Amino acid sequence: MKVDIVIDADGTVTSAKGSGAHRMLIEGIGGAEENIRHWVFERANSPRNSTFTFVYSLAGVEANFRYPAVVIFDFPDRITITAHPPQVEP
């Protein structure tokens, strides 16, 4: 999924708009838009635009949230998040 952001001159994110994934990943609690709004970038002379790509995947065995997700920042603009699939209760 992609998140287009506007970064103010002071480095704060003033706008984030995601696309290309389920609404839960974009807008939900802990979603990409909420997450990236907490980021702070280097100061600049003027506001600027940027686009980040978030890649989500499930790998490994089913787990009951015992194992944290692995987050890899592939600078400058790609974030890969890999988690174990949830354990299904019968």
JOCOR-V360714 format. One record per backbone hydrogen bond with DSSP energy under -1.0 kcal/mol. NH is the residue of the N-H (numbers start at 1). CO is the residue of the C=O. If there is no record, write none. Layout:
# JOCOR-V360714
nh: {NH/NH}
co: {CO/CO}
This chain:
# JOCOR-V360714
nh: {2/3/4/5/6/7/8/11/14/15/17/19/25/26/27/31/32/33/35/36/37/38/39/41/44/48/50/52/53/54/55/57/59/63/70/72/74/78/79/80/81/82/83/87}
co: {19/52/17/50/15/48/12/8/6/6/4/2/22/22/23/28/25/26/31/32/33/35/36/11/9/7/5/3/77/1/79/81/83/85/82/80/78/74/53/72/55/70/57/63}
